Amino acid sequence: MVPPSTDMAAAYATSDDDDQQLISNLALFLTNYLHHHLRLIENPENQELLINAHLYLIKISTVDDREVFKICLEYWAKVSCLNRIPSIQLTSSLFPNYTRRSRTFPSTISTP
């Protein structure tokens, strides 16, 4: 597939349409998978998997394509919201299946 050492921005810039679509699809796959399964893989056993997935997304985020960047940006915004402000309860529409060990996210936003 795509080796972890790949410079995604350079590969995207010099690739044909099919290869660019592969990188775009990889961004969609990773963000959707992580969005729906983060709770399942956010544990010590899968730490390396999660780190590698996020490293791929970091590299894909550098691609000079507005749509690919927006795909990654939406995911990063959701993840940063979950980790940056733990006192805010997020809507279930962001991560409908997401719960942490000590928290669950109800269907409404409320501030402390």
Buried (B, 14 or more C-beta within 10 A) or exposed (E): EBEEEBEBBEBBEEEEEEEBEBBBEBBBEBBEEBBEEBEEBBEEEEEEEBEEBBEBBEBBBBBEBEEBBEBBEEBBEBBEBBEEEEEEBBEBEBBEEBEEEEEEBEEEEEEE
